[in-house]
Amino acid sequence: MQDTTTPATPPHRGRLALAALATATLLGGCTGLDTRTGSGPALEQATLPAYVSGERYYYDNGRTERVSSTSGDRVIWKDDRGIRLTRSRNPVYPELERKAKSSHTERRVDGIDNGELWPLAGGRSTDFVSDKTRTDKRTGLVKSKRRYWICRVDGTETIQVRMGTFDTWRVTCERVHRKKAQKNKLRTWYYAPEVGHYVLTTYGQKYDPKPYRRIELTGIRPPTEALGVDSKARKREYASFQKALEKAATGETVTWKDRESGVVVRTTPTATMQTGDGRYCRTYRQEVSPNPGNRVYPGIACRSDDGRWRIPRG
């Protein structure tokens, strides 16, 4: 996919203005800034994310996850396959529980302490032991594994993914094999404070020359239901989202407000692109008020054959 360099006029559609993606401006002289690591951007220390019930997260590996509920440090997610997931608010820790139709997986984590790693700052680290138990509901077979992990904050890095460019904290977790170092595995998380979530994660074996696998976040939709917006109003908000991507110029904001709840959603397209097969895609940012998660909701959406703009999952 490449940025278009001339104004695009899709068949039977309004003209889409084009512009390059805006890079976040860093303010100098702010208090609480962590020192730069290498050539990475200067970022404030990042606190634990505040996930909100109803938020929906889309990834390019085909997965969609919705925040079902939150309680203290625990977040309950449900994915598009109906699997129920329990995780820590710290996204770099492994899943604590996974309930699927055919299996039930639980993890007991010794040494889990968000105070060691968060707020994210250069040089912070933690280590923990994970005991995993998986029960096959069909056969009753139980398998157990123990894993040793070391996580550290490597520094900061500006990351470009399909939905935009983000300043991130880079957190690397190494799964240590007690006997064979060549079997050590690495997973790196690129956490964007303005998004309140990671925008990219890579993983693979530490000493394997093969390229690491990547999973990109392709979009987040705001939690309008949890903010008191009823089903009819949510359909109108979705129509406003579609209108913004279809008709608004790059940088132009389309504002939608629900009179009953007072919720306001602002959608701003930030760039327009065309894929090799001729499809049009647009990156965007959404802001919601009130904003309990204190985050922006970015994403990329592509126009499908039926004229709808959808967040890609592949």
Secondary structure, 3 states (H helix, E strand, C coil): CEECCCCECCCCCCCECCCCCCCCCCCCCCCCECCCCCCCCCCECECCCCCCCCCEEEECCCCEEEEEEEECCEEEEEECCCCEEEEECCCCCCCCEEECCCEEEEEEEECCCHHHHCCECCCCEEEEEEEEEEEECCCCCEEEEEEEEEEEEEEEEEEEECCEEEEEEEEEEEEECCCCHHHCEEEEEEEECCCCEEEEEEEEECCCCCCCEEEEEEEEECCCCCCCCCHHHHHHHHHHHHHHHHHCCCCCCEEEECCCCCCEEEEEEEEEEECCCCCEEEEEEEEEECCCCCCCEEEEEEECCCCCEECCCC
